[in-house]
Amino acid sequence: MGKRRGADKAVSDPATLAFQEGVALLAAHPLTAPLLHMAHVIRSKDRPWPYGSAAWCVVTPAGDIVCNPTRRGSPQDWGRAVAHALLHLGMEHFQEKANPRLWNAACDVVVRRLLDGFGIWSDAGGTPVDLTLIPDAGEAELYDWMVAEGCPDGVWALGTAGPHPDMVDAPVERWRAKIRWADLFVDGMREAVQRAVAVAGGRILQLDAKTERVSTAEEARRWFIDRFPLLGAIAAAFRIVEDPVACRSLDVSVAAISDMAGEIYVNPAHGLSPEELRFVMAHELLHAALRHLARRRGRDAFLWNVACDYVVNGWLLEMAVGAMPAGLLYDPQLQGMSAETVYDRLCGDLRRARKLATLRGAGLCDMLEERRSGQPPGSGDWTDLDAFYRRALMDGLELHRERGRGTIPAGLIEEIRALAHPPLEWDVELARWFDERFSPIETVRSFARPSRRQAGTPDIPRPSRRPAFGTVEDRTFGVLLDSSGSMDRILLGKALGAIASYATAKDVRHVRVVFCDAAAYDQGYLDVVEIASRLTVRGRGGTVLQPGIDLLEEAEDFPKDAPLLVITDGECDRLTIRRDHALLIPAGRPLPFAPRGPVFRVR
């Protein structure tokens, strides 16, 4: 029983635990790990210790580091002291000199400066001398300087053995004589520099025993930031989410993206290689950069996602970005086609298309519409998503070409160029629609009205200009307004305001207005100003618009060639419209039929 209690006491001794933790710190540090692997660190009460209670350790040319068994200190103190001894070995300080004590002091100064430069924990006992007063030179130059000028006070205590030299002579066994301590030190320096560069580049989060390496998915994202300018700016705006719980709740099999949240979801359970993760990362980033979600325009969400996948995967294979994981969508026959064309082809075989799978899974979209915890990229400087992605892609394309980072498919360049010229807003398209249907009014010269006379020739009557007969009276169009309960008042205000302003600009004085929900309510001809300010909506029941269409097409007092504007939220019946027409609906809302006229999506 006594032996067991003694063992428990040794294990729980705070001084011993601190010493062991200090050595463990060195084993994890890139600079000292190779040297420590070949050295022999000894701390035993059975060995004599003639260097005093203030000393920490001494080192022999054989690689033995003998530590003071009675000295107490923190793990950082022990780590710095043993690291000091290890650097004596790695820097080949065991050399024959005329004054060994001054040589030891010169080596202590160099080692102390190196440890301070690498920031290897605390200074055990503090620095007893101002190192700025000592020339910044190597061991040999410092030794010569000390021989000539003398050793400054306090330099003797820079070592780890107090006032005694910390490098002591000892016989070297034959096998230890073959250890190339300098090569081990070079290996440690190389690893430390590489680790420091990784920290600066963000691939490693810190440089100590608690080094935390970033995930493979995060390394893939940062690869684009460092080496792939085309998508670097976009990748920098996204955060990687590798939470299995979040992926499970969203049914993410491999990966998905939320451009509104600024997050890319990667399922860590799938086990992709680094090259495959680069491919997947580029796939998701292109979905966001090319605004695939916003370009859906009422199409079937899953089929549109599949069409975009075919196009994006073809481009990435052509650019040789990473390695495409097995099972992703790719068809060489669709090479060079746009996503819209691929979508039309998929609609021809819906039974097969519904069985396909995106990176999120079978029948699911990897472009997420719901917004989660993150913030939209660019929200800090009040930039909308379209402007952010458009600017980032254009800048990335220019950098990619300037740095010669590889060729880019022509189809991808065309889409990026198209994003540089965004589509016109709905009100601009509506204005163009009015321009095409209501040409400028023809004017004629007439003496019927009092003539204007010039001051130089007051006796000569001159004709005035006036609209040709019937040109103003015949300028009209019809407005069929969905007055069901689901209609948004904001949509109504925007649409009616734009219609009124453009009608006034085109000298359209009266508009035929029909409200329609479960029944049609003919309001007759109204002044264009009234439809924007004093119009009272009737109905607010169900939604059946075809009776209103029929009413206008059969009305004898409504011109046969007058165009028709239909304002609806899309929750209506299938419409058959034989005359020239256009539809105004909210952005992102589908129609239950294939429209023949232009569709203006109000935002």
Secondary structure in CASP SS format (residue, H / E / C, confidence):
PFRMAT SS
TARGET T0000
AUTHOR 0000-0000-0000
METHOD secondary structure of the structure
MODEL  1
M C 1.00
G H 1.00
K H 1.00
R H 1.00
R H 1.00
G H 1.00
A H 1.00
D H 1.00
K H 1.00
A H 1.00
V H 1.00
S C 1.00
D C 1.00
P H 1.00
A H 1.00
T H 1.00
L H 1.00
A H 1.00
F H 1.00
Q H 1.00
E H 1.00
G H 1.00
V H 1.00
A H 1.00
L H 1.00
L H 1.00
A H 1.00
A H 1.00
H C 1.00
P C 1.00
L C 1.00
T C 1.00
A H 1.00
P H 1.00
L H 1.00
L H 1.00
H H 1.00
M H 1.00
A C 1.00
H E 1.00
V E 1.00
I E 1.00
R C 1.00
S C 1.00
K C 1.00
D C 1.00
R C 1.00
P C 1.00
W C 1.00
P C 1.00
Y C 1.00
G C 1.00
S C 1.00
A C 1.00
A C 1.00
W C 1.00
C E 1.00
V E 1.00
V E 1.00
T C 1.00
P C 1.00
A C 1.00
G C 1.00
D E 1.00
I E 1.00
V E 1.00
C E 1.00
N C 1.00
P C 1.00
T C 1.00
R C 1.00
R C 1.00
G C 1.00
S C 1.00
P H 1.00
Q H 1.00
D H 1.00
W H 1.00
G H 1.00
R H 1.00
A H 1.00
V H 1.00
A H 1.00
H H 1.00
A H 1.00
L H 1.00
L H 1.00
H H 1.00
L H 1.00
G H 1.00
M C 1.00
E C 1.00
H C 1.00
F C 1.00
Q C 1.00
E C 1.00
K C 1.00
A C 1.00
N C 1.00
P H 1.00
R H 1.00
L H 1.00
W H 1.00
N H 1.00
A H 1.00
A H 1.00
C H 1.00
D H 1.00
V H 1.00
V H 1.00
V H 1.00
R H 1.00
R H 1.00
L H 1.00
L H 1.00
D H 1.00
G H 1.00
F H 1.00
G C 1.00
I C 1.00
W C 1.00
S C 1.00
D C 1.00
A C 1.00
G C 1.00
G C 1.00
T C 1.00
P C 1.00
V C 1.00
D C 1.00
L H 1.00
T H 1.00
L H 1.00
I C 1.00
P C 1.00
D C 1.00
A C 1.00
G C 1.00
E H 1.00
A H 1.00
E H 1.00
L H 1.00
Y H 1.00
D H 1.00
W H 1.00
M H 1.00
V H 1.00
A H 1.00
E H 1.00
G C 1.00
C C 1.00
P C 1.00
D C 1.00
G C 1.00
V H 1.00
W H 1.00
A H 1.00
L H 1.00
G C 1.00
T C 1.00
A C 1.00
G C 1.00
P C 1.00
H C 1.00
P C 1.00
D C 1.00
M E 1.00
V C 1.00
D C 1.00
A C 1.00
P C 1.00
V C 1.00
E C 1.00
R H 1.00
W H 1.00
R H 1.00
A H 1.00
K C 1.00
I C 1.00
R C 1.00
W H 1.00
A H 1.00
D H 1.00
L H 1.00
F H 1.00
V H 1.00
D H 1.00
G H 1.00
M H 1.00
R H 1.00
E H 1.00
A H 1.00
V H 1.00
Q H 1.00
R H 1.00
A H 1.00
V H 1.00
A H 1.00
V H 1.00
A H 1.00
G H 1.00
G C 1.00
R C 1.00
I E 1.00
L C 1.00
Q C 1.00
L C 1.00
D C 1.00
A C 1.00
K C 1.00
T C 1.00
E C 1.00
R E 1.00
V C 1.00
S C 1.00
T H 1.00
A H 1.00
E H 1.00
E H 1.00
A H 1.00
R H 1.00
R H 1.00
W H 1.00
F H 1.00
I H 1.00
D H 1.00
R H 1.00
F C 1.00
P H 1.00
L H 1.00
L H 1.00
G H 1.00
A H 1.00
I H 1.00
A H 1.00
A H 1.00
A C 1.00
F C 1.00
R E 1.00
I E 1.00
V E 1.00
E C 1.00
D C 1.00
P H 1.00
V H 1.00
A H 1.00
C H 1.00
R H 1.00
S H 1.00
L C 1.00
D C 1.00
V C 1.00
S C 1.00
V C 1.00
A E 1.00
A E 1.00
I E 1.00
S E 1.00
D C 1.00
M C 1.00
A C 1.00
G C 1.00
E E 1.00
I E 1.00
Y E 1.00
V E 1.00
N C 1.00
P H 1.00
A H 1.00
H H 1.00
G C 1.00
L C 1.00
S C 1.00
P H 1.00
E H 1.00
E H 1.00
L H 1.00
R H 1.00
F H 1.00
V H 1.00
M H 1.00
A H 1.00
H H 1.00
E H 1.00
L H 1.00
L H 1.00
H H 1.00
A H 1.00
A H 1.00
L C 1.00
R C 1.00
H C 1.00
L C 1.00
A C 1.00
R C 1.00
R C 1.00
R C 1.00
G C 1.00
R C 1.00
D C 1.00
A H 1.00
F H 1.00
L H 1.00
W H 1.00
N H 1.00
V H 1.00
A H 1.00
C H 1.00
D H 1.00
Y H 1.00
V H 1.00
V H 1.00
N H 1.00
G H 1.00
W H 1.00
L H 1.00
L H 1.00
E H 1.00
M H 1.00
A C 1.00
V C 1.00
G C 1.00
A C 1.00
M C 1.00
P C 1.00
A C 1.00
G C 1.00
L C 1.00
L C 1.00
Y C 1.00
D C 1.00
P H 1.00
Q H 1.00
L H 1.00
Q C 1.00
G C 1.00
M C 1.00
S C 1.00
A H 1.00
E H 1.00
T H 1.00
V H 1.00
Y H 1.00
D H 1.00
R H 1.00
L H 1.00
C H 1.00
G H 1.00
D H 1.00
L H 1.00
R H 1.00
R H 1.00
A H 1.00
R C 1.00
K C 1.00
L C 1.00
A E 1.00
T C 1.00
L C 1.00
R C 1.00
G C 1.00
A E 1.00
G C 1.00
L C 1.00
C C 1.00
D C 1.00
M E 1.00
L C 1.00
E C 1.00
E C 1.00
R C 1.00
R C 1.00
S C 1.00
G C 1.00
Q C 1.00
P C 1.00
P C 1.00
G C 1.00
S H 1.00
G H 1.00
D H 1.00
W C 1.00
T C 1.00
D C 1.00
L H 1.00
D H 1.00
A H 1.00
F H 1.00
Y H 1.00
R H 1.00
R H 1.00
A H 1.00
L H 1.00
M H 1.00
D H 1.00
G H 1.00
L H 1.00
E H 1.00
L H 1.00
H H 1.00
R H 1.00
E H 1.00
R C 1.00
G C 1.00
R C 1.00
G C 1.00
T C 1.00
I C 1.00
P C 1.00
A H 1.00
G H 1.00
L H 1.00
I H 1.00
E H 1.00
E H 1.00
I H 1.00
R H 1.00
A H 1.00
L H 1.00
A H 1.00
H C 1.00
P C 1.00
P C 1.00
L C 1.00
E C 1.00
W H 1.00
D H 1.00
V H 1.00
E H 1.00
L H 1.00
A H 1.00
R H 1.00
W H 1.00
F H 1.00
D H 1.00
E H 1.00
R H 1.00
F C 1.00
S C 1.00
P C 1.00
I C 1.00
E C 1.00
T E 1.00
V E 1.00
R E 1.00
S E 1.00
F C 1.00
A C 1.00
R C 1.00
P C 1.00
S C 1.00
R C 1.00
R C 1.00
Q C 1.00
A C 1.00
G C 1.00
T C 1.00
P C 1.00
D C 1.00
I C 1.00
P C 1.00
R C 1.00
P C 1.00
S E 1.00
R E 1.00
R E 1.00
P E 1.00
A C 1.00
F C 1.00
G C 1.00
T C 1.00
V C 1.00
E C 1.00
D C 1.00
R C 1.00
T C 1.00
F C 1.00
G E 1.00
V E 1.00
L E 1.00
L E 1.00
D E 1.00
S C 1.00
S C 1.00
G C 1.00
S C 1.00
M C 1.00
D C 1.00
R H 1.00
I H 1.00
L H 1.00
L H 1.00
G H 1.00
K H 1.00
A H 1.00
L H 1.00
G H 1.00
A H 1.00
I H 1.00
A H 1.00
S H 1.00
Y H 1.00
A H 1.00
T H 1.00
A H 1.00
K C 1.00
D C 1.00
V C 1.00
R C 1.00
H E 1.00
V E 1.00
R E 1.00
V E 1.00
V E 1.00
F E 1.00
C E 1.00
D C 1.00
A C 1.00
A C 1.00
A E 1.00
Y E 1.00
D E 1.00
Q E 1.00
G E 1.00
Y E 1.00
L E 1.00
D E 1.00
V C 1.00
V C 1.00
E H 1.00
I H 1.00
A H 1.00
S H 1.00
R C 1.00
L C 1.00
T C 1.00
V C 1.00
R C 1.00
G C 1.00
R C 1.00
G C 1.00
G C 1.00
T C 1.00
V C 1.00
L C 1.00
Q H 1.00
P H 1.00
G H 1.00
I H 1.00
D H 1.00
L H 1.00
L H 1.00
E H 1.00
E H 1.00
A C 1.00
E C 1.00
D C 1.00
F C 1.00
P C 1.00
K C 1.00
D C 1.00
A C 1.00
P C 1.00
L E 1.00
L E 1.00
V E 1.00
I E 1.00
T C 1.00
D C 1.00
G C 1.00
E C 1.00
C C 1.00
D C 1.00
R C 1.00
L C 1.00
T C 1.00
I C 1.00
R C 1.00
R C 1.00
D C 1.00
H E 1.00
A E 1.00
L E 1.00
L E 1.00
I E 1.00
P E 1.00
A C 1.00
G C 1.00
R C 1.00
P C 1.00
L C 1.00
P C 1.00
F C 1.00
A C 1.00
P C 1.00
R C 1.00
G C 1.00
P C 1.00
V E 1.00
F E 1.00
R E 1.00
V E 1.00
R C 1.00
END
